[in-house]
């Protein structure tokens, strides 16, 4: 039987200073003054329409992403969060994360965002190498990123994250490790370290840069993974590393197949309906023009029962910890025995260990997740 999981909220603010050539997110380059007040009003109206999905649950976490949310004034972020709390109660220890970029934020605003209710900042650094930042189209420089991180460390946040990319055009192993060392010296409790991939509908897709070959990428990943462990960062997800107690609660809820409302342009949601024993996915109108005109809802679809095992595993296998069979049953409403044959085939390939109450990926399994997922397609 389906059980209601923790509830999170994702808020999308779609504007940025300019579109990065690798970015396939729903973002739009800023043109003139942003309609901050109008957009916050729209977000709160959008949320009001989703209130039936709350089902008496408090909010476990909030993530304000983009785009570049730090383009919005702290006063508007405060009004947004106050408006959300008036509609849905917060857990006492709610985690509220906001994305920010070093090139779009005055450093003395960090305290203002914390005062507004933000408890965690995720800073999009990507690299500390000037040539790599230029290739990636970033609007900040290396020193600007370092100074922003130093200000974050003293601004009173419960936690902060630095985003780094690897496998960049022309990047070798020493350069990738240099980014890790520079980031770690700034002592962030959390580091996201993920490989650059070329996505459709991006400038890099139409004009592909020369990326490191597969062997170099593997060497960068394995060596960087080991170095992060030596520096005290535990890998808890494919591209996320944290010091003990500083895992991103919001992202963990995604990977554990929890529920989340999605408001804002193009925002996605995933909701368990307890009474109907269904799981649905929601999508909001993508373009700011339509959204600001009051057209919020775009699509709602039910996840079919035969799709749930793969949907669950595609999320849960990102985490580095064993999967409780009881969690699968609670989050999908299905019997764990449905996975027995596929997991046994995975075990025969050395990808997974089947225990009485959990499934545990082997080291090989963590590197070949897609092969294991193939057993359930």
C-alpha positions as CSV (number, residue, x, y, z in Angstrom):
1,X,0.0,0.0,0.0
2,X,1.3,3.5,-0.9
3,X,2.3,5.5,2.0
4,X,2.7,9.3,2.0
5,X,6.5,10.2,1.9
6,X,8.0,13.5,3.1
7,X,6.9,16.6,1.1
8,X,9.3,19.1,-0.5
9,X,8.8,22.2,-2.6
10,X,10.8,23.2,-5.7
11,X,10.5,26.9,-6.8
12,X,11.8,27.8,-10.2
13,X,13.0,31.4,-11.0
14,X,13.9,31.3,-14.7
15,X,16.0,34.4,-15.3
16,X,19.8,34.6,-15.6
17,X,22.2,37.2,-16.8
18,X,23.0,35.2,-19.9
19,X,22.5,31.6,-21.0
20,X,25.6,29.4,-20.5
21,X,26.5,27.3,-23.6
22,X,26.1,23.9,-21.7
23,X,22.8,24.7,-20.0
24,X,19.6,22.9,-21.0
25,X,17.6,24.2,-18.0
26,X,14.5,26.3,-18.5
27,X,16.3,29.7,-18.2
28,X,16.0,33.0,-20.0
29,X,18.5,35.8,-20.3
30,X,17.5,38.9,-18.4
31,X,16.2,41.7,-20.6
32,X,15.5,44.9,-18.6
33,X,14.1,45.0,-15.1
34,X,12.8,41.7,-13.8
35,X,9.1,41.5,-12.8
36,X,10.0,40.4,-9.3
37,X,6.8,41.3,-7.5
38,X,4.5,40.0,-10.3
39,X,6.4,36.7,-10.4
40,X,6.3,36.1,-6.7
41,X,2.5,36.8,-6.8
42,X,2.2,34.3,-9.6
43,X,4.3,31.7,-7.6
44,X,2.0,32.0,-4.6
45,X,-1.1,31.6,-6.7
46,X,0.4,28.6,-8.4
47,X,1.1,27.1,-5.0
48,X,-2.4,27.7,-3.9
49,X,-3.8,25.6,-6.8
50,X,-1.5,22.7,-5.7
51,X,-2.7,22.7,-2.0
52,X,-4.9,19.6,-2.5
53,X,-1.6,17.7,-3.0
54,X,-0.3,18.6,0.4
55,X,-2.6,16.2,2.3
56,X,-1.8,17.6,5.7
57,X,1.9,17.3,5.4
58,X,4.4,20.0,6.5
59,X,7.2,21.0,4.2
60,X,10.4,19.0,4.7
61,X,12.5,21.2,2.4
62,X,12.4,24.0,-0.1
63,X,14.8,24.5,-3.1
64,X,14.8,27.7,-5.0
65,X,16.5,27.0,-8.3
66,X,16.8,28.5,-11.8
67,X,18.0,30.4,-13.7
68,X,19.7,32.5,-11.1
69,X,17.4,33.1,-8.1
70,X,20.0,35.5,-6.6
71,X,18.9,38.0,-9.2
72,X,15.8,38.5,-7.0
73,X,16.0,40.9,-4.1
74,X,16.2,39.4,-0.6
75,X,13.0,41.3,0.2
76,X,11.1,39.4,-2.5
77,X,12.6,36.1,-1.4
78,X,11.4,36.9,2.1
79,X,7.9,37.7,0.8
80,X,7.9,34.5,-1.2
81,X,8.9,32.3,1.8
82,X,6.4,34.0,4.1
83,X,3.7,33.4,1.5
84,X,4.6,29.8,1.2
85,X,4.5,29.3,5.0
86,X,1.1,30.9,5.2
87,X,-0.2,28.2,2.9
88,X,1.8,25.1,4.1
89,X,3.3,24.6,7.6
90,X,7.1,24.2,7.8
91,X,8.9,21.4,9.7
92,X,10.8,22.8,12.6
93,X,14.1,21.9,11.0
94,X,13.1,22.7,7.4
95,X,16.1,23.1,5.0
96,X,15.6,26.0,2.6
97,X,18.2,26.1,-0.2
98,X,18.7,28.9,-2.8
99,X,21.0,28.8,-5.8
100,X,23.3,31.7,-6.4
101,X,26.1,32.6,-8.8
102,X,29.2,34.6,-7.7
103,X,28.7,37.1,-10.6
104,X,25.2,38.0,-9.7
105,X,25.3,38.7,-6.1
106,X,26.7,41.5,-3.9
107,X,28.5,39.8,-1.1
108,X,26.8,41.8,1.6
109,X,23.4,40.4,0.4
110,X,24.2,36.9,1.9
111,X,23.1,38.0,5.3
112,X,19.9,39.5,3.8
113,X,19.0,36.2,2.2
114,X,19.6,34.4,5.4
115,X,17.4,37.0,7.2
116,X,14.8,36.3,4.5
117,X,14.7,32.6,5.6
118,X,17.2,30.9,3.4
119,X,19.2,28.4,5.4
120,X,21.5,27.0,2.7
121,X,23.1,28.4,-0.4
122,X,24.2,26.4,-3.4
123,X,26.9,28.4,-5.3
124,X,27.5,27.7,-9.0
125,X,31.3,28.0,-9.3
126,X,31.9,25.2,-11.9
127,X,35.7,25.9,-12.0
128,X,38.3,28.2,-10.5
129,X,40.4,28.2,-13.8
130,X,39.9,31.4,-15.7
131,X,40.2,29.8,-19.1
132,X,37.6,27.2,-18.2
133,X,35.2,29.8,-16.9
134,X,35.5,31.7,-20.2
135,X,34.8,28.5,-22.2
136,X,31.7,27.8,-20.0
137,X,30.4,31.3,-20.5
138,X,30.4,32.1,-16.8
139,X,30.2,35.8,-15.8
140,X,32.4,35.5,-12.7
141,X,36.1,35.1,-12.2
142,X,38.1,32.8,-10.0
143,X,38.8,35.4,-7.3
144,X,35.2,36.5,-7.3
145,X,34.1,32.9,-6.6
146,X,36.7,32.5,-3.8
147,X,35.6,35.7,-2.1
148,X,31.9,34.8,-2.4
149,X,32.6,31.4,-0.8
150,X,34.5,33.0,2.0
151,X,31.6,35.4,2.7
152,X,29.2,32.4,2.7
153,X,31.4,30.7,5.3
154,X,31.0,33.6,7.7
155,X,27.3,34.5,7.0
156,X,25.7,32.2,9.4
157,X,24.2,29.6,7.1
158,X,23.5,26.1,8.4
159,X,25.3,24.8,5.3
160,X,26.5,25.8,1.8
161,X,27.4,24.0,-1.3
162,X,29.9,24.7,-4.1
163,X,29.1,23.3,-7.6
164,X,32.1,22.1,-9.6
165,X,32.2,20.5,-13.0
166,X,34.8,18.1,-14.4
167,X,35.6,16.7,-17.8
168,X,35.7,20.3,-19.2
169,X,37.1,21.2,-22.6
170,X,40.9,20.8,-22.6
171,X,40.9,19.8,-18.9
172,X,43.6,17.3,-17.7
173,X,43.8,15.5,-14.4
174,X,46.0,18.1,-12.5
175,X,43.6,20.9,-13.6
176,X,40.6,18.9,-12.3
177,X,42.3,18.1,-9.0
178,X,43.3,21.8,-8.7
179,X,39.6,22.8,-8.7
180,X,38.9,20.2,-5.9
181,X,41.8,21.5,-3.8
182,X,40.8,25.1,-4.2
183,X,37.2,24.4,-3.4
184,X,38.1,22.2,-0.3
185,X,40.4,25.0,1.0
186,X,37.2,27.2,1.3
187,X,35.8,24.5,3.6
188,X,32.3,24.1,2.2
189,X,30.2,21.4,4.1
190,X,28.9,20.1,0.7
191,X,30.4,19.8,-2.8
192,X,28.6,18.9,-6.0
193,X,31.2,17.5,-8.5
194,X,29.7,16.4,-11.7
195,X,30.8,15.7,-15.3
196,X,30.0,18.1,-18.1
197,X,27.7,16.5,-20.6
198,X,26.6,17.8,-23.9
199,X,22.8,18.2,-23.9
200,X,20.4,18.8,-26.9
201,X,19.2,22.3,-27.5
202,X,22.4,23.9,-26.1
203,X,25.1,26.0,-27.9
204,X,27.6,23.2,-27.0
205,X,25.4,20.7,-28.8
206,X,25.4,22.8,-32.0
207,X,29.1,23.6,-31.7
208,X,30.6,20.8,-29.6
209,X,33.9,21.6,-27.8
210,X,36.7,19.1,-27.6
211,X,36.2,17.1,-24.4
212,X,38.7,14.7,-22.7
213,X,38.5,11.1,-24.0
214,X,36.8,8.3,-22.0
215,X,40.1,7.1,-20.5
216,X,40.9,10.6,-19.3
217,X,37.4,11.1,-17.9
218,X,37.6,7.9,-16.0
219,X,41.0,8.8,-14.5
220,X,39.7,12.2,-13.5
221,X,36.6,10.7,-11.9
222,X,38.3,7.9,-10.0
223,X,41.2,10.1,-8.7
224,X,38.9,13.0,-7.8
225,X,36.6,10.6,-6.0
226,X,39.5,9.3,-3.9
227,X,40.9,12.8,-3.2
228,X,37.5,14.0,-2.0
229,X,37.3,11.1,0.4
230,X,40.8,12.0,1.7
231,X,39.5,15.5,2.3
232,X,36.7,14.3,4.5
233,X,33.8,14.4,1.9
234,X,31.7,11.3,1.8
235,X,30.1,10.5,-1.5
236,X,26.4,9.9,-0.8
237,X,25.1,10.3,-4.4
238,X,26.6,9.9,-7.8
239,X,27.7,13.6,-8.0
240,X,27.3,14.8,-4.4
241,X,29.8,14.8,-1.6
242,X,29.3,16.0,2.0
243,X,30.9,16.2,5.4
244,X,29.0,14.2,8.0
245,X,25.6,15.6,8.7
246,X,25.6,18.0,5.7
247,X,23.9,16.0,3.0
248,X,21.3,18.0,0.9
249,X,18.0,17.0,2.4
250,X,16.0,18.3,-0.6
251,X,18.0,16.3,-3.1
252,X,17.9,13.2,-1.0
253,X,14.1,13.4,-1.0
254,X,14.2,13.3,-4.8
255,X,16.4,10.2,-4.9
256,X,14.5,8.4,-2.2
257,X,11.3,8.8,-4.3
258,X,9.8,11.3,-1.9
259,X,7.1,13.9,-3.0
260,X,7.7,17.4,-4.2
261,X,5.5,20.2,-5.4
262,X,6.9,22.2,-8.3
263,X,5.9,25.8,-8.9
264,X,7.3,28.3,-11.3
265,X,8.0,28.3,-15.1
266,X,8.5,24.7,-16.3
267,X,8.7,23.3,-12.7
268,X,8.1,19.6,-12.3
269,X,6.4,17.9,-9.3
270,X,5.9,14.3,-8.2
271,X,3.0,13.6,-5.8
272,X,1.6,10.5,-4.1
273,X,-2.2,10.6,-3.8
274,X,-3.0,8.5,-0.7
275,X,-6.7,8.2,-1.1
276,X,-6.5,7.3,-4.8
277,X,-3.4,5.1,-4.3
278,X,-1.8,6.8,-7.3
279,X,1.4,8.7,-8.1
280,X,1.2,11.6,-10.5
281,X,3.7,14.0,-12.1
282,X,2.9,17.6,-12.8
283,X,4.5,20.1,-15.1
284,X,3.9,23.9,-15.1
285,X,3.8,26.3,-18.1
286,X,7.4,26.8,-19.3
287,X,7.5,30.4,-20.7
288,X,7.4,33.4,-18.4
289,X,5.0,35.3,-20.6
290,X,2.3,32.6,-20.3
291,X,3.1,32.0,-16.7
292,X,2.8,35.6,-15.7
293,X,-0.5,35.8,-17.6
294,X,-1.9,33.4,-15.0
295,X,-1.5,30.1,-17.0
296,X,0.3,27.9,-14.5
297,X,-0.7,24.3,-15.1
298,X,0.6,22.6,-18.2
299,X,0.2,18.8,-17.6
300,X,-0.6,16.2,-15.0
301,X,0.1,12.5,-15.8
302,X,-0.4,9.4,-13.7
303,X,2.6,7.1,-13.4
304,X,1.4,3.6,-14.4
305,X,1.9,0.8,-12.0
306,X,4.1,-1.1,-14.5
307,X,6.4,2.0,-14.8
308,X,6.9,2.5,-11.1
309,X,9.7,-0.1,-10.5
310,X,11.9,1.6,-13.1
311,X,10.9,5.1,-12.0
312,X,11.8,4.3,-8.4
313,X,15.1,2.6,-9.3
314,X,16.2,5.4,-11.7
315,X,16.1,7.7,-8.7
316,X,17.1,5.5,-5.8
317,X,20.1,4.0,-7.5
318,X,21.8,7.4,-7.5
319,X,22.3,7.0,-3.8
320,X,25.3,5.1,-2.4
321,X,23.4,3.3,0.4
322,X,21.5,0.0,0.3
323,X,17.8,0.1,-0.7
324,X,15.4,-1.2,1.9
325,X,12.8,-3.5,0.4
326,X,10.3,-1.9,2.8
327,X,11.0,1.5,1.3
328,X,10.3,0.3,-2.2
329,X,7.0,-1.1,-1.1
330,X,6.0,2.1,0.8
331,X,7.0,4.4,-2.0
332,X,5.5,2.4,-4.9
333,X,2.7,0.4,-3.3
334,X,4.1,-2.7,-5.0
335,X,5.5,-5.9,-3.6
336,X,9.3,-6.1,-3.4
337,X,9.1,-9.5,-5.0
338,X,8.5,-7.8,-8.3
339,X,12.2,-6.9,-8.4
340,X,13.4,-10.4,-7.4
341,X,14.2,-11.7,-10.9
342,X,15.9,-8.5,-12.1
343,X,17.9,-8.1,-9.0
344,X,19.0,-11.8,-9.2
345,X,20.2,-11.2,-12.8
346,X,22.1,-8.2,-11.5
347,X,23.6,-10.2,-8.7
348,X,24.7,-12.8,-11.3
349,X,26.6,-10.0,-13.1
350,X,28.2,-8.8,-9.9
351,X,26.2,-5.6,-9.8
352,X,24.2,-6.1,-6.7
353,X,24.1,-8.1,-3.5
354,X,20.6,-9.4,-2.5
355,X,20.1,-9.4,1.3
356,X,17.0,-10.5,3.2
357,X,15.7,-6.9,3.6
358,X,17.8,-4.8,1.3
359,X,19.5,-4.6,-2.1
360,X,23.0,-3.3,-2.1
361,X,25.0,-2.2,-5.1
362,X,28.5,-3.5,-5.4
363,X,31.4,-1.1,-6.3
364,X,31.0,-2.4,-9.9
365,X,27.2,-1.8,-9.7
366,X,27.7,1.9,-8.8
367,X,29.7,2.3,-12.0
368,X,27.3,0.4,-14.2
369,X,23.9,1.5,-12.9
370,X,22.5,1.7,-16.4
371,X,23.3,-2.0,-16.9
372,X,21.3,-2.9,-13.8
373,X,18.4,-0.6,-14.8
374,X,18.3,-2.5,-18.1
375,X,17.1,-5.5,-16.3
376,X,13.9,-3.7,-15.5
377,X,13.1,-2.1,-18.8
